Amino acid sequence: MKKTAIVTDSTAYISDETAKEQDIHIIPLNVVIGNEAYQELVDLGTEQFYQEMAANEVLPTTSQPAIGNFVQLFESLAKDGYEEIISIHLSSKISGTYQTALSADDMVEGVEILGFDTEISCAPQSYFVLEAARLARDGQTAAEIIKHLQDLKQRVMAYFMVDDLNHLHRGGRLSGAQRIVGNMLKIKPILQFVEGEIVPYEKVRTEKKALSRIFDLLKEDADSRKVTEITVIHANRIEKAQEIVSMLKGIHTDIPISISFFGPVIGTHLGEGSIGICCSNHVFRSVKSLPDHKLVNVPWEPLRRFLAGRRLTQKEIPFPQSILEEHELAGYIQHTQGLTSSPHHMCKRCGNKDPSLFGRFNSPLKQEHIYYCRHCLALGKISSTTRLYTWKAPTPTYVIPSKPLQWTGTLSTGQSNASNQVIKAIQENSSILVWAVCGAGKTEVLFHGIEAALLAGKRVLLATPRTDVVKELAPRFKKAFPEVKQAALYGGHTKEDTSAPLILATTHQVMRFYQAFDVVIVDEVDAFPYTFDPSLKYGVLQAKKTDACEVYLSATPSKELRNEANLRVVRIPRRYHGYDLPVPRMVWCGNWKKALQKERVPKVVMQWIIEHVNQRTPALLFVPSIYVLDQVSAVLTTHQIRHAAVHSASEDRHTHIESFRAARLPLLITTTILERGITIPRVDIAVLGAEADLFTESALVQISGRVGRDHLAPTGDAVFFHYGKTLAMQAAINHIRKMNEEEVQA
């Protein structure tokens, strides 16, 4: 299989991130403003360009890349081992870029260079580029890719309108402009590309009517071409573009619609305020031997990236049913029933088998009942008529850098031993439990193992029960693996690339994945709700491949997990900075419930709060319920003590946490929602009502583990305020002391 490079120019307006991810190489065109020349989107951004253009009376000019730039890039790609190059460019009728690329071919040896004239520009040009990149990854030759791109020309349409035809007229980019400019300057013409030239399609007198007409044309294209993608393009009019997208979504409910922009080069010729709408059908079809069945010859990339490694209902897939049917006939996808009924009802998404958690309603079509799962209803209904679709063809691939891990920290002895064990488990596809004290640096222990997995072409999932933990970890992983495509998924934050090689997700979001991951890491494996809800464990098992490596992390693993067969256990009894875990102290505070009923906080607790606020030492106060949280907060508000109170349903929880982390807030009152997954330098903790059943040994160990995590402040205060000691309180203290006494494994 030949190694094929895809080259394009800056007027495709493909982001740097997408270019790097898809292995696309971009040659910038030039914009000249006054006496200064700028490389588009390199020296001059879009927002700055429109500001400069508005401030200058003289219209900017543009120029194609120098031939030397092409020669330099082509030679560099040849040295990198590419055997073929496809150079895809804006219309040769409006720029000499395409011809320059062909001329450079004569100056470069050792690589075959094929040019492709898109006869268009901007977002439609990107359709060709992204499709070529996908086909190259799939192993097609340059000649085969060019053939597909020629076919795609018949499936791409674009319409646009400008505020002022002077830009097109002066730039000489409008065919026949000298003849028509006089009687068209006061109207809103609809323009389009025809055989590579910009020509007027229709004369309309207002923007509203022009948009309405473009909508009609788009509807005709959608009906005749089975449009699968629409893009709205704007020249510094993002609000208008968003408005148009909203209008289009009301018309084309099953077609994905995105927003792009006219950058400096194209903006020079169209002018600020211009709007474009383009559409495409990327699905290439070929008629097979079966006379009445049209099958896709090449799987559609947006569908593949959306569905690969997941199991979703039709409602969750934002593409027409016809597309699913064509891909299923071709063998790229398959479906199963979401609910099985033999011998008993079972939900295939969450694994629910409890008869009390199934509901039913009468079928509107037949004299029978339709059953549905009530357990995972929050994720969307799964009924006996629901289909779950999965991807069966080869999954998307990403370019992984030769050194994906950019973290330069040093592991402690305990961390290093655990890290080596994790690497070994990943290489052997075995299972391992990392039993590490709070603050041992479990995240850093994973880094080298994840790097080994990525370099081996494996997909990695890090799942955790709590949204707060995902939000805490996501920026750290972005920093550690800056050039690796990642996605962080949690409630309200799911519209990311789920085909990425590294996924961080809550265990609820994991239920939408299916046989996707080679390495599955479950952080905080003992946390609620993972230990309480069997469906979350079912979801994790469904998300991993049959022979996947499993890595479990916890400071307080259950005895059942520790004794699980074929599970290697490695312990890290000491924090990364080498200091002991702070041992909590138990302080009797009297009948705190009665005190709160009298709108008072127990005296000893209030003293602890005031002392920390006055000394500006971050203080985290845990309480057993939302009701108690509201009571304590009301008392502190009366005493004018600055604080915030957060729980699982707090809409502003994350804002308050960030304020507390940044030392803008001295005191945070919380439920057990923050018992883990949060690191605050110099923080002290207290538990009010530590005798409550909610505060188990595990919970109290985790809460105490918030203290002393920073190497610059490795000590601190942890207090259990109580109205009677419990076995759980004593067990938590004994647990911490035992960890402090244990020797680190070399």
Secondary structure, DSSP 4 states (H G I P E B T S, - for coil): ---EEEEEEGGG---HHHHHHHTEEEE--EEEETTEEEEBTTTB-HHHHHHHHHH-SSPPEEEPPPHHHHHHHHHHHHHTT--EEEEEES-TTT-SHHHHHHHHHTT--SSEEEEEE-SS-HHHHHHHHHHHHHHHHTT--HHHHHHHHHHHHTTEEEEEE-S-THHHHHHT-BTTHHHHHHHHTTSEEEEEEETTEEEEEEEESSHHHHHHHHHHHHHHHHHHH---EEEEEESS-HHHHHHHHHHHHHH-TTS-EEEEE--HHHHHHH-TT-EEEEEE---EEEE-SSTT-EEEEE--HHHHHHHTTBEEEGGGS-S-HHHHHHHHHTTSEEEEESEE-SSS-EETTT----GGGEEEEE-SSSSSEEEEESTTGGG---BTT-EEEEE-SPPP--PPPSS---------HHHHHHHHHHHHHHHHT-EEEEEE-TTS-HHHHHHHHHHHHHHTT--EEEEES-HHHHHHHHHHHHHHSTTS-EEEEBTTB--S-TTSSEEEEEHHHHTTB-S-EEEEEESSTT-TTTTT-HHHHHHHHHHEEEEEEEEEEESS--HHHHT-TTEEEEEE-S-TT-PPPPPPEEEE---HHHHHHTT---HHHHHHHHHHHHHT--EEEE-S-HHHHHHHHHHHHHTT---EEE-TT-TTHHHHHHHHHTTS-SEEEE-GGGSSS---TT-EEEEETTTSTT--HHHHHHHHTTTT-BTTB----EEEEESS--HHHHHHHHHHHHHHHSPPP-
